[in-house]
Amino acid sequence: MPTIERSELDDLKDRVDLVELFRGYGLEPRKKGRSWFCRCPFHDDSTASLSITPQERLWNCFGCQAGGDALEFLRLKEDLDFPDALARLRERAGQTAGQDEAPAPKQVPEDRRSELLGRVGELYRKRFQEAPQGREYLTGRGLCSPELWKAFGVGFCDGTLKETLPNDGPLLESLKTLGVLTADGKEHFRGCVVVPLTFPDQGVVGFYGRRIRPDAKFPHLYLPGPHRGVLNWQGLRASTSVTLTESVLDALSFWQAGARSVSCLFGCQNLPEPLVELMQRYGTQEVTWALDGDRAGLEAAQRLSPQLRQQNIRVFTVRLPDDQDPNQVLQEQGPEPLFRLLDRTEKVSEAQEPAAAQTAADGLSLELRGVQYDLKMMGPFGQRLRANLRARKDGKRVQDRFDLMLHRDRMRLVQQLVSQMGLARMEAERQVQEVLQAAEDFAQQRQVSQDSAPATLSDDEKQAALSWLRQPQLARAILNDTENLGYVGEESAKLLVYLIGISRKLPKPLSGIILSQSGCGKSSLTELLERLTPPEDILVFTRITAQALLYMPEGMLKHKVLIVEERTGAEAAEYPIRILQSSQRLQQAVPHKDPSTGKITTQVISVEGPAAYLETTTDPKINHENATRCFEITLDESLEQTERIHQAQRRQRLPGPNRQRLAEQIYKRHHHAQRLLEPLLVFIPYVEKIVFPAHKLRNRRDHERFLCLIETSAFLHQAQRPRGQTDEGDAYVLASIEDYALAYTLAKDVLAQTLHELTRQAKDVWQMVRDWLVGHAGQQARETTFTRRDLRQVTGVEDHQLRATLQELVEMEYLEVVSAATGRAFQYRLLVLSEDDIPMPLLTPAELAKRI
């Protein structure tokens, strides 16, 4: 394997324009900010999810996670090993740098190229006739016509081409230059059904290869370099109308169904230049799109049609079944139904200027081709775009709540527009895209206005917020507001999550992990905190990649609440998150090359906190390193809580005040109150009197979190607590015994493993077992045995959870196993009957008050 110095490799990459490299493969990068975006060629990408950063010489796909530099792109795109990819990179660098910097890449004369590729295509065609694999593959795809195979010169590459070639010499080198053979002599299309691509007066100028293995990582192959040739150019010459598909096999499907004037785009990124040239030469007057029935196909038809109209070509489209391509229709329905689709074409409507949206303080309105949309936007607009949407047309109405950033919500809106208003699906999808664009513009304008100037409160708003902060039962008022917002029960969890949000303003913020089964309200609780926190102080992410936090803009994390909606979305960034929680800052050293001198130096990148952190998970097994930094907040999964939720849901359907207006008033009240909190120091005057467990190493961090919880409560109640000033002139507030009482109440639930040794779920099960036995057996409760089946009926806990809980209760000696014979059910007995038997290692507020 060839070796190369790092400096030389960096120089090669510097000489290759990454954006132009992508364009050379038929992709269309579009600039957005400092980066360029295009559809990823390595997976079925319906959106532009591949990002190119030229200044860093890197690209990355957010969909399939492929990424790297120019060398890695060439390796993946052309399915090359390192030496061949390096050779291809040298060629690209030579083309970019010019003759004075690198020798011109090897070229094969055009007449020789056509001759060689024609001979290769003929050999592939013979192997297709002799070897069964290629015919079996196409037959399985519904392409079973020998007439089709002959007309398109279909071949198969089984690796026998090399056996007919000399070991060296100009022929071998020419085939390597063309890309038929790799640098080490392997066949580029081995294992592929091969279709020759031709051009008038030039013969065979390229190949399309389709791997027959279903698990192939890169199923579609072409010769290296830009696409050359046109599939079935004879069809364009024979007719002034042509049907265009995305792929070669889709075009072959229509040909077998009887549509002879058919060709393809080799994807849906753009119109290949050779195809455009031949349509002009042969006077094409009408094009019918037969692109895939997915979003990418629909968008491509709209995007590419104007280019055809500029040449006075009429443009129509065929509506395929949802998420199906022509070959799938051929396989499932046969050739006749596929051919009949061409009888039901629709004219592609010309692009119109988006209707101007009428904006208001809380939303926008716009009219799209007879449909009136009214959106009441619901901030914050970080990673969400929620709106109460109403659409009206001819007395018909669609009204619902949508998060337009979510694909499933947009598809739900499309379906309602189709079913309830009678819009064609393509038109419905187009209108939803326009609504999305208008909503994004609205959110961006609001975000800019928020970022450009901090929120200012009027004197009346300040006075109202201060009065609310001074009320004696502030914690109860917070809980009442959450109840009015529809989140019932879970008082400890709601208060703790609220305090985690408030702690963002302190030097050492708190962190939490919300733990429960699916459907128990984790997302609702994080959304509750999001809505009650001022928009400028909240960051919500569905996913954080490994390096994302390390490159945050300056100040983006400082004194913010960082929410990750699901634990799995932050696994890659687990280490940076832990460092941020412990050190309140991130710092990394990275190599940086000066483009002018070529010298590599070390650059230090720092991201400042502090930041409060909250995530959710359904996995009860939490990494110990995470558990010692976060409060574990388990939600109530009891039957009683479910009934409370049902009652709240039913109450919302009763006549009453405008709940949306009430909710907005609550949000505004909390935003104003939190903005009014001053950045004060917090001291705990009685801190030396506090007693905390010390029998485990994790108690060191748990103790710190407990003290931070007291400080956060005092900070929230600063309008009610004594104040002072340090010798240096810094203002501070003193925590009271009420702040300890609040922290003590919450700690009993959330510091379970530190204070009680039992998790909350295990403690709940133990309490239910104890109550059941006392009521069932009275004084004989300790002597009564029971099985896991008995407990399932009593507790209602699912079996897989009950197994783990019983194991914990046995290990912690709350229960004992009295019978475990093979083939018989386990028998258990209660050891701890009263809560008096469980020591509480914290001083009660009353006990602490006596010591002060």
C-alpha positions in Angstrom: 0.0 0.0 0.0 1.4 3.4 -0.9 2.4 5.8 1.9 2.0 9.5 1.9 3.2 12.2 4.2 0.4 14.0 6.1 1.6 17.4 4.8 1.4 16.1 1.2 -2.1 14.7 1.8 -3.2 18.0 3.3 -1.8 19.8 0.3 -3.8 17.5 -2.1 -7.0 18.2 -0.2 -6.3 22.0 -0.3 -6.0 21.9 -4.1 -9.4 20.2 -4.5 -12.5 22.4 -4.4 -14.9 20.2 -2.3 -18.0 21.9 -3.6 -16.9 21.4 -7.2 -16.0 17.8 -6.5 -19.6 17.1 -5.4 -20.9 19.0 -8.5 -18.8 16.8 -10.7 -20.9 13.8 -9.6 -24.2 15.4 -10.5 -25.0 16.8 -7.1 -26.2 20.4 -6.5 -24.8 21.9 -3.3 -26.6 25.1 -2.2 -25.1 27.6 0.1 -26.7 28.2 3.5 -24.6 30.4 5.8 -21.0 29.2 5.9 -21.9 25.7 4.7 -23.3 24.1 1.5 -26.0 21.5 1.6 -27.1 18.8 -0.9 -28.9 15.5 -1.0 -26.7 12.6 0.2 -25.7 10.1 -2.5 -25.1 7.3 0.0 -28.7 6.8 1.2 -32.3 7.5 0.1 -32.2 11.2 1.0 -35.4 13.1 0.5 -34.0 16.3 2.1 -30.6 18.1 1.7 -29.1 16.4 4.8 -25.4 16.5 3.6 -23.4 19.4 4.8 -20.2 20.6 3.1 -17.8 23.0 5.0 -15.2 24.1 2.4 -13.1 26.1 4.9 -12.6 23.0 7.0 -12.4 20.7 3.9 -15.0 18.4 5.5 -18.4 17.0 4.6 -21.0 15.2 6.8 -24.4 13.7 6.3 -26.8 14.1 9.2 -29.0 11.3 7.9 -26.7 8.3 7.4 -23.7 9.7 9.4 -21.3 9.3 6.4 -18.7 12.0 6.4 -15.0 12.9 6.0 -12.8 14.7 3.5 -12.4 14.6 -0.3 -10.4 11.4 -0.1 -13.2 9.7 1.9 -15.9 11.0 -0.5 -14.0 9.5 -3.5 -13.5 6.2 -1.7 -17.2 5.9 -0.9 -18.6 7.3 -4.1 -16.5 5.1 -6.4 -16.2 2.2 -4.1 -12.4 2.4 -4.1 -9.7 1.2 -1.7 -7.2 3.7 -0.2 -4.6 3.5 -3.0 -7.2 3.9 -5.8 -8.9 6.8 -3.9 -5.5 8.4 -3.4 -4.8 8.1 -7.1 -8.2 9.7 -7.9 -7.5 12.5 -5.4 -4.2 13.2 -7.1 -5.9 13.4 -10.5 -8.5 15.8 -9.0 -5.8 17.9 -7.5 -3.9 18.0 -10.8 -7.0 19.2 -12.6 -7.6 21.9 -10.1 -4.0 23.1 -9.7 -3.0 23.2 -13.3 -0.1 21.9 -15.4 2.5 23.8 -13.5 1.7 22.0 -10.3 0.9 18.4 -11.4 1.2 16.4 -14.5 -2.0 16.1 -16.5 -4.0 13.0 -15.6 -3.9 10.1 -18.1 -6.5 10.3 -20.8 -7.8 7.8 -23.4 -8.6 9.2 -26.8 -12.3 9.4 -27.5 -12.3 6.9 -30.4 -10.2 4.5 -28.4 -12.4 5.0 -25.3 -15.6 4.1 -27.3 -13.9 1.1 -28.8 -12.7 -0.3 -25.5 -16.0 0.3 -23.7 -17.8 -1.3 -26.6 -15.7 -4.4 -26.4 -16.1 -4.5 -22.6 -19.9 -4.1 -23.0 -20.0 -7.0 -25.5 -18.1 -9.3 -23.1 -20.5 -8.3 -20.3 -23.5 -9.1 -22.6 -22.1 -12.6 -23.4 -21.6 -13.3 -19.7 -25.2 -12.2 -19.1 -26.4 -14.8 -21.6 -24.1 -17.5 -20.2 -24.3 -16.9 -16.4 -27.7 -17.2 -14.8 -27.2 -14.7 -11.9 -27.9 -11.5 -13.9 -31.0 -12.9 -15.6 -32.4 -14.2 -12.3 -31.9 -10.8 -10.7 -33.7 -8.9 -13.5 -36.5 -11.6 -13.6 -37.0 -11.1 -9.9 -37.4 -7.3 -10.6 -40.1 -8.0 -13.2 -37.7 -7.3 -16.1 -37.9 -10.7 -17.8 -38.2 -9.8 -21.5 -35.4 -11.1 -23.7 -36.3 -8.3 -26.2 -35.6 -5.8 -23.5 -32.3 -7.4 -22.6 -31.2 -7.3 -26.3 -32.4 -3.8 -27.0 -30.4 -2.3 -24.1 -27.4 -4.6 -24.4 -27.8 -5.7 -20.8 -24.7 -7.5 -19.5 -23.3 -9.0 -16.3 -19.9 -8.6 -14.8 -18.8 -11.8 -13.0 -15.1 -11.0 -12.8 -13.9 -12.9 -15.9 -12.9 -9.9 -17.9 -9.4 -9.9 -16.3 -8.8 -13.5 -17.5 -9.0 -12.3 -21.1 -6.4 -9.5 -20.6 -2.6 -9.5 -20.6 -0.9 -9.1 -17.3 0.4 -5.7 -18.3 0.7 -3.3 -21.2 -1.2 -0.4 -22.7 -4.6 -2.2 -22.8 -4.6 -2.9 -19.1 -3.5 0.7 -18.4 -6.2 2.1 -20.6 -8.9 0.1 -18.8 -7.6 1.3 -15.5 -7.7 4.9 -16.7 -11.3 4.5 -17.9 -12.2 3.0 -14.5 -13.3 -0.4 -15.8 -10.5 -1.8 -13.7 -9.3 -0.4 -10.4 -5.6 0.5 -9.8 -4.9 -3.0 -8.5 -6.6 -4.7 -11.5 -10.0 -5.6 -9.9 -13.1 -5.2 -11.9 -15.1 -2.1 -10.9 -18.5 -3.6 -11.8 -18.0 -7.1 -10.4 -21.2 -8.6 -9.2 -23.3 -6.1 -11.2 -25.9 -6.2 -13.9 -24.5 -3.7 -16.4 -26.4 -1.5 -18.8 -24.3 0.4 -21.4 -24.8 4.2 -21.7 -24.3 5.5 -25.2 -24.3 8.8 -27.2 -24.9 9.5 -30.9 -21.8 9.2 -33.0 -19.8 8.1 -30.0 -21.0 4.6 -29.2 -20.6 3.4 -25.6 -19.3 6.1 -23.3 -20.3 4.8 -19.9 -21.9 2.0 -17.9 -24.5 1.8 -15.2 -24.0 -1.1 -12.8 -26.6 -2.5 -10.4 -25.3 -4.9 -7.7 -27.4 -8.0 -7.4 -26.6 -8.6 -3.7 -29.5 -7.2 -1.6 -27.0 -6.2 1.2 -24.7 -4.2 -1.0 -23.6 -1.0 0.7 -23.5 0.9 -2.6 -26.0 -0.7 -5.0 -25.6 1.8 -7.9 -22.3 2.1 -9.7 -21.0 4.2 -12.6 -17.6 4.7 -14.2 -15.6 7.2 -12.2 -16.0 10.9 -13.0 -19.0 12.8 -14.3 -21.9 10.8 -15.9 -21.6 10.4 -19.6 -24.1 9.0 -22.1 -27.9 8.9 -22.2 -30.0 5.8 -21.7 -32.1 5.0 -24.8 -31.3 8.2 -26.8 -32.9 6.5 -29.7 -36.3 7.0 -28.0 -35.7 10.8 -28.0 -34.9 10.7 -31.7 -38.0 8.7 -32.5 -40.5 10.8 -30.6 -41.0 14.5 -29.6 -42.4 13.3 -26.2 -40.3 11.4 -23.6 -41.0 9.9 -20.2 -38.2 10.5 -17.7 -37.7 8.3 -14.6 -35.1 8.5 -11.8 -33.3 5.3 -12.4 -32.2 3.0 -15.2 -34.4 0.1 -13.9 -37.4 2.3 -13.7 -36.9 3.3 -17.3 -36.5 -0.3 -18.3 -39.8 -1.0 -16.5 -41.7 1.5 -18.6 -40.0 0.1 -21.8 -41.1 -3.4 -21.0 -44.6 -2.1 -20.3 -44.7 -0.6 -23.8 -43.5 3.0 -23.5 -40.5 3.1 -25.9 -39.6 6.8 -25.6 -38.2 6.7 -22.1 -35.0 7.7 -20.5 -33.7 8.5 -17.0 -32.0 11.2 -14.9 -29.7 8.8 -12.9 -31.2 10.2 -9.7 -33.3 13.3 -9.1 -30.7 15.9 -8.4 -30.6 17.6 -11.8 -31.1 17.2 -15.5 -27.9 15.6 -17.0 -26.3 17.8 -19.6 -26.1 15.1 -22.3 -29.8 14.5 -21.9 -30.6 18.2 -22.2 -28.3 18.4 -25.3 -30.1 15.6 -27.1 -33.6 16.9 -26.2 -32.5 20.2 -27.9 -31.0 18.3 -30.9 -34.1 16.1 -31.5 -36.7 18.8 -30.8 -38.4 17.3 -27.7 -41.7 19.1 -27.1 -43.2 17.2 -24.2 -41.7 15.6 -21.0 -43.6 13.4 -18.6 -42.1 12.9 -15.2 -42.4 9.4 -13.8 -40.3 10.0 -10.7 -40.7 8.1 -7.5 -43.8 8.6 -5.5 -41.9 10.1 -2.5 -41.2 13.6 -1.4 -37.9 13.7 -3.2 -39.6 12.8 -6.5 -42.4 15.3 -6.0 -39.9 18.1 -5.2 -37.7 17.2 -8.1 -40.5 17.5 -10.6 -41.3 21.0 -9.3 -37.6 22.0 -9.2 -36.5 20.7 -12.6 -39.6 21.7 -14.7 -38.7 25.5 -15.1 -35.5 24.4 -16.9 -37.6 22.6 -19.4 -40.1 25.3 -19.8 -37.3 27.7 -20.8 -36.9 25.5 -23.8 -40.6 25.7 -24.6 -41.1 22.0 -23.5 -44.5 21.2 -22.0 -44.2 19.4 -18.7 -46.5 16.7 -17.2 -46.2 14.3 -14.4 -47.4 10.8 -13.5 -48.7 10.3 -10.0 -47.2 7.0 -8.7 -48.5 5.2 -5.6 -47.1 6.7 -2.4 -43.4 5.8 -1.7 -43.2 3.5 -4.8 -41.1 3.7 -7.9 -42.1 2.4 -11.4 -40.3 -0.9 -10.9 -42.2 -1.6 -7.7 -45.5 -0.9 -9.6 -44.3 -3.3 -12.4 -43.5 -6.0 -9.8 -46.7 -5.7 -7.8 -49.3 -4.8 -10.5 -47.8 -5.9 -13.8 -46.9 -4.0 -17.1 -50.5 -3.0 -18.1 -51.3 -1.0 -14.9 -47.9 0.7 -15.2 -48.4 1.7 -18.8 -51.9 3.0 -18.0 -50.4 5.5 -15.6 -49.2 7.4 -18.6 -52.8 8.0 -19.6 -53.4 9.8 -16.3 -50.9 12.6 -16.4 -51.2 15.9 -14.7 -49.7 19.2 -15.9 -47.0 20.4 -13.6 -48.2 23.8 -12.4 -45.8 26.7 -12.9 -44.1 27.9 -9.8 -45.7 30.9 -8.3 -44.3 33.5 -6.0 -45.2 32.5 -2.4 -48.2 34.3 -1.1 -47.2 37.1 1.3 -48.1 36.1 4.8 -49.9 38.6 7.0 -48.2 38.6 10.4 -49.3 39.6 13.8 -47.7 39.5 17.2 -48.7 35.9 17.9 -49.0 34.3 14.4 -49.6 34.7 10.7 -52.2 34.2 8.0 -51.8 33.4 4.3 -53.9 32.4 1.4 -52.7 29.6 -1.0 -54.7 28.9 -4.1 -58.1 29.2 -2.4 -57.1 27.8 1.0 -57.0 30.3 3.9 -54.4 29.4 6.6 -54.4 31.0 10.1 -51.5 30.0 12.4 -51.2 30.9 16.0 -47.5 30.3 16.7 -46.4 28.9 20.0 -42.8 29.7 21.1 -40.1 29.2 21.9 -38.8 28.5 18.4 -35.5 26.7 19.1 -35.9 23.2 17.7 -39.7 23.3 17.4 -42.2 25.1 15.2 -45.5 24.5 17.0 -48.7 26.2 15.9 -52.4 26.0 16.3 -53.4 25.8 12.6 -56.7 26.4 11.0 -57.3 25.9 7.2 -60.5 26.9 5.5 -61.9 26.4 2.0 -65.5 26.5 0.7 -66.9 25.9 4.1 -64.6 23.0 4.9 -62.1 23.2 7.7 -59.0 21.6 9.1 -58.1 22.6 12.7 -55.4 21.0 14.8 -52.1 21.6 16.6 -48.9 20.7 14.7 -45.2 20.9 15.2 -44.2 21.8 11.6 -40.6 20.7 12.3 -41.8 17.1 12.6 -42.2 15.1 9.4 -45.0 13.1 10.9 -47.0 16.2 11.8 -46.6 17.6 8.3 -47.7 14.3 6.8 -50.7 14.3 9.2 -51.6 17.8 7.9 -51.2 16.7 4.3 -53.6 13.8 4.9 -56.2 16.0 6.5 -56.0 18.5 3.6 -56.5 15.6 1.2 -59.3 13.8 3.0 -61.2 16.7 4.4 -60.7 19.4 1.7 -60.3 17.2 -1.4 -56.9 18.6 -2.4 -54.8 16.5 -4.7 -52.0 15.0 -2.6 -49.2 16.7 -4.6 -51.0 20.1 -4.2 -51.5 19.4 -0.4 -47.8 18.6 0.0 -46.8 21.7 -1.9 -49.0 23.9 0.2 -47.7 22.4 3.5 -44.2 23.2 2.3 -45.2 26.8 1.7 -46.9 27.0 5.1 -43.7 25.6 6.6 -41.6 28.3 4.9 -43.9 31.0 6.1 -43.8 29.7 9.7 -40.0 29.4 9.6 -39.7 33.0 8.4 -42.0 34.1 11.2 -40.0 32.2 13.8 -36.7 33.6 12.4 -38.0 37.1 12.6 -39.1 36.6 16.2 -35.8 35.0 17.1 -33.8 37.8 15.5 -35.8 40.3 17.5 -35.3 38.4 20.7 -31.5 38.1 20.0 -31.1 41.7 19.0 -32.4 43.1 22.2 -33.0 41.6 25.7 -36.6 41.5 26.9 -37.5 44.6 28.8 -40.4 44.7 31.3 -42.6 47.7 31.9 -43.0 49.1 35.4 -46.4 47.3 35.7 -45.0 44.0 34.6 -42.1 44.3 37.0 -44.4 45.1 39.9 -46.7 42.2 39.0 -43.8 39.8 38.7 -42.3 41.0 42.0 -45.6 40.6 43.8 -45.9 37.0 42.5 -42.3 36.2 43.7 -43.1 37.6 47.2 -46.1 35.4 47.9 -45.5 33.2 50.9 -46.5 29.9 49.2 -44.5 30.4 46.0 -43.9 26.7 45.6 -47.6 25.9 45.8 -48.3 28.7 43.4 -45.9 27.1 40.9 -47.7 23.8 41.3 -51.1 25.4 40.9 -49.9 26.9 37.6 -48.8 23.5 36.4 -52.2 22.0 37.3 -53.9 24.8 35.4 -51.7 23.9 32.4 -53.0 20.4 32.5 -50.1 18.6 34.2 -51.6 16.9 37.2 -49.9 15.0 40.1 -46.1 14.5 40.1 -45.6 17.4 42.5 -42.1 16.5 43.6 -41.0 15.9 40.0 -42.5 19.1 38.8 -40.9 21.2 41.5 -37.5 19.6 41.1 -37.6 20.1 37.3 -38.6 23.8 37.8 -35.7 24.3 40.3 -33.3 22.7 37.8 -34.4 25.3 35.3 -34.0 28.1 37.8 -30.5 26.8 38.7 -29.2 27.9 35.3 -28.6 31.3 36.8 -26.3 29.9 39.5 -22.5 29.1 39.3 -23.2 25.4 39.7 -26.5 24.5 38.0 -28.4 21.3 38.6 -29.0 18.4 36.2 -31.7 15.8 36.0 -32.7 12.5 34.2 -36.5 11.9 33.9 -37.0 8.1 34.1 -40.2 6.2 33.2 -41.9 3.9 30.7 -43.1 5.2 27.4 -46.3 7.2 27.7 -45.9 8.3 31.3 -45.3 12.0 30.6 -41.6 12.5 30.3 -41.9 14.6 27.2 -44.8 16.6 28.7 -42.7 17.4 31.7 -39.7 18.6 29.7 -42.1 20.6 27.5 -43.6 22.1 30.6 -40.2 23.4 31.7 -39.5 24.6 28.2 -42.8 26.7 28.1 -42.3 28.1 31.6 -38.7 29.2 30.9 -38.0 32.5 28.9 -37.2 31.6 25.3 -33.8 33.2 25.4 -32.7 30.8 28.2 -33.8 27.5 26.7 -32.1 25.1 24.3 -34.0 22.0 23.2 -32.3 19.3 21.0 -33.5 16.0 19.7 -30.0 14.8 19.1 -26.5 16.1 20.0 -23.6 14.6 18.0 -20.2 13.9 19.6 -18.5 17.2 18.7 -21.6 19.5 18.6 -21.2 21.0 22.1 -17.5 21.7 21.5 -18.3 24.0 18.6 -21.2 26.0 20.1 -21.1 29.7 19.4 -19.7 31.9 22.1 -22.2 32.4 24.9 -24.7 30.0 23.5 -24.6 27.7 26.6 -24.0 30.2 29.3 -26.7 30.2 31.9 -29.1 28.3 29.6 -31.2 25.2 30.2 -30.1 22.4 27.9 -32.8 19.8 27.2 -32.3 16.6 25.2 -35.7 15.0 24.5 -34.5 11.4 24.7 -31.3 9.9 26.2 -30.4 8.0 23.0 -30.1 11.4 21.3 -27.2 12.4 23.6 -25.3 9.2 23.8 -22.6 10.3 21.4 -22.0 13.5 23.4 -22.1 11.8 26.8 -18.5 12.7 27.7 -18.7 16.4 26.9 -22.0 16.7 28.7 -20.5 15.2 31.9 -17.5 17.6 31.7 -19.9 20.5 31.3 -21.9 19.4 34.3 -18.7 19.1 36.5 -16.5 21.9 35.2 -19.1 24.3 33.7 -16.9 24.7 30.6 -15.5 22.7 27.7 -12.0 23.0 26.3 -10.3 21.1 23.5 -7.0 21.4 21.6 -7.3 20.8 17.9 -4.7 20.9 15.1 -5.2 23.8 12.7 -3.4 24.4 9.4 -2.6 27.9 8.3 -3.8 28.0 4.6 -1.2 30.7 3.7 1.9 29.1 5.3 0.9 25.4 5.5 2.1 25.4 9.1 0.1 23.3 11.6 -0.5 24.8 15.0 -2.7 23.8 18.0 -5.8 25.8 18.4 -7.6 25.9 21.8 -11.4 26.0 21.6 -13.4 26.9 24.7 -17.1 26.8 25.4 -18.3 28.5 28.5 -21.1 27.4 30.8 -22.6 27.0 33.2 -25.8 25.3 32.0 -28.6 23.3 33.6 -29.2 20.0 31.9 -32.3 17.7 31.6 -32.9 14.6 29.6 -35.4 11.7 29.6 -35.0 7.9 29.2 -36.9 4.7 29.5 -33.9 2.7 30.4 -33.8 2.0 34.2 -30.0 1.2 34.0 -28.4 4.6 34.2 -24.6 5.0 33.8 -23.1 5.5 37.3 -21.1 8.5 36.0 -24.3 10.1 34.9 -26.3 9.1 38.0 -23.9 10.8 40.4 -24.2 14.1 38.5 -28.0 14.1 37.9 -31.1 13.9 40.0 -33.0 10.7 38.9 -36.6 11.8 38.6 -38.9 8.8 38.4 -42.5 9.4 37.4 -45.6 8.0 39.0 -46.8 5.0 37.0 -49.6 4.1 39.5 -53.3 3.5 38.6 -54.2 6.5 40.7 -52.0 8.8 38.6 -53.5 7.4 35.4 -57.0 8.2 36.8 -55.9 11.8 37.7 -54.7 12.2 34.1 -58.0 10.9 32.7 -59.9 13.3 34.9 -57.8 16.2 33.8 -58.3 15.3 30.1 -62.0 15.1 30.6 -62.1 18.5 32.4 -60.5 20.1 29.4 -63.5 19.2 27.3 -65.9 21.0 29.7 -67.1 24.6 29.0 -64.9 27.1 30.7 -62.4 29.9 30.2 -60.2 30.1 27.1 -57.5 27.7 28.1 -55.0 28.8 25.5 -55.3 32.4 26.7 -54.9 31.2 30.3 -51.8 29.2 29.4 -50.3 32.2 27.7 -50.9 34.3 30.8 -49.2 31.7 32.9 -46.2 31.4 30.6 -45.8 35.2 30.5 -46.0 35.4 34.3 -43.2 32.9 34.8 -41.1 34.5 32.1 -41.4 37.9 33.7 -40.7 36.6 37.2 -37.6 34.7 36.1 -36.2 37.7 34.1 -36.6 39.7 37.3 -34.4 37.4 39.3 -31.1 39.2 40.1 -27.7 37.5 39.8 -27.0 37.3 43.5 -24.6 35.1 45.5 -26.3 32.6 47.8 -25.1 31.6 51.2 -26.4 29.0 53.7 -25.8 30.3 57.2 -26.7 27.0 58.9 -24.7 24.8 56.5 -22.4 23.5 59.2 -25.4 22.1 61.1 -26.5 19.9 58.1 -26.1 16.2 58.4 -25.7 14.1 55.3 -24.8 10.4 54.7 -21.1 9.6 54.1 -21.0 5.8 53.7 -20.6 5.8 49.9 -18.3 7.6 47.6 -21.2 9.0 45.5 -22.3 10.8 48.6 -19.7 13.4 47.9 -21.5 14.5 44.7 -24.9 13.9 46.2 -24.1 16.2 49.1 -23.0 19.0 46.7 -26.3 18.5 44.8 -28.3 18.7 48.0 -26.7 22.0 48.9 -27.2 23.4 45.4 -30.9 22.5 45.8 -31.1 24.6 48.9 -29.3 27.4 47.1 -31.6 27.3 44.2 -34.7 27.5 46.4 -33.2 30.5 48.1 -32.3 32.1 44.8 -35.9 31.6 43.6 -37.2 33.1 46.9 -34.7 36.0 46.8 -37.5 38.6 47.1 -38.4 37.0 50.5 -35.0 36.2 51.9 -32.5 38.4 53.9 -29.9 40.1 51.8 -26.4 41.4 52.4 -23.2 42.5 50.8 -19.7 41.0 50.9 -16.6 43.0 51.8 -15.9 43.2 48.0 -19.3 44.7 47.4 -21.1 41.7 46.0 -24.7 41.3 46.9 -25.9 38.0 48.3 -29.1 36.4 49.7 -29.3 34.0 52.7 -31.1 30.7 52.6 -33.7 30.1 55.2 -35.0 27.0 57.0 -37.9 27.0 54.5 -35.3 26.4 51.7 -33.9 23.4 53.6 -37.4 22.1 54.1 -38.1 22.2 50.4 -34.8 20.5 49.5 -35.5 17.9 52.3 -39.0 17.1 50.9 -37.6 16.7 47.3 -34.5 14.7 48.4 -36.6 12.0 50.1 -37.8 11.1 46.6 -35.0 11.9 44.2 -32.0 10.9 46.2 -33.4 7.5 46.9 -30.2 5.5 46.4 -28.4 7.8 48.8 -31.0 8.2 51.5 -33.1 5.1 51.4 -31.0 2.7 49.4 -34.1 1.8 47.4 -35.2 3.2 44.1 -38.6 4.9 44.0 -40.2 2.0 42.2 -38.9 -0.5 44.6 -40.1 1.6 47.5 -43.5 2.0 46.0 -43.8 -1.8 45.5 -42.7 -2.4 49.1 -45.3 0.0 50.4 -48.1 -1.7 48.3 -47.0 -5.1 49.5 -46.9 -3.9 53.1 -50.3 -2.3 53.0 -51.8 -5.4 51.3 -50.3 -7.8 53.8 -51.4 -5.7 56.8 -54.9 -5.5 55.4 -55.0 -9.2 54.4 -53.2 -10.9 57.3 -53.1 -8.3 60.1 -50.7 -9.4 62.8 -49.6 -12.3 60.7 -48.2 -10.1 57.9 -44.6 -11.0 58.6 -45.4 -14.7 58.4 -47.5 -14.7 55.3 -45.8 -15.9 52.1 -46.7 -14.8 48.5 -45.6 -15.3 44.9 -44.7 -12.9 42.1 -48.1 -13.7 40.6 -49.8 -12.5 43.7 -47.9 -9.2 43.5 -48.8 -8.7 39.9 -52.5 -8.8 40.8 -52.0 -6.5 43.8 -49.6 -3.9 42.4 -50.5 -3.9 38.7 -46.8 -3.6 37.8 -45.8 -5.3 34.6 -43.9 -8.6 35.1 -40.6 -7.6 33.6 -40.4 -4.6 36.0 -41.6 -6.6 39.0 -38.8 -9.2 38.5 -36.1 -6.5 38.8 -37.9 -4.8 41.7 -38.2 -8.0 43.7 -34.6 -8.7 43.1 -33.7 -5.3 44.5 -36.0 -5.8 47.6 -34.4 -9.1 48.3 -30.8 -7.8 47.9 -31.6 -4.9 50.2 -33.2 -7.3 52.8 -36.7 -5.9 52.6 -38.0 -9.3 51.5 -36.7 -12.8 51.8 -37.1 -15.8 49.6 -38.5 -18.7 51.6 -39.0 -21.2 48.8 -37.3 -21.6 45.5 -37.5 -25.2 44.5 -36.9 -26.1 40.8 -40.1 -26.1 38.8 -42.0 -24.2 41.5 -42.9 -20.6 41.9 -40.7 -18.5 44.3 -42.3 -17.7 47.7 -41.4 -14.4 49.4 -41.9 -13.1 52.9 -41.8 -9.5 54.2 -38.9 -8.5 56.5 -39.4 -4.8 56.9 -43.0 -3.9 57.9 -42.8 -0.3 59.1 -41.3 2.9 57.7 -40.0 3.4 61.3 -37.6 0.6 60.6 -36.0 2.7 57.8 -33.6 5.3 59.1 -33.8 8.7 57.5 -30.2 10.0 57.6 -31.1 13.6 57.0 -32.2 15.9 59.8 -35.8 16.9 59.6 -36.5 20.7 59.2 -37.7 20.7 62.8 -34.5 19.0 64.1 -32.3 21.4 62.1 -34.3 24.4 63.5 -33.5 23.2 67.0 -29.7 23.1 66.2 -29.6 26.6 64.7 
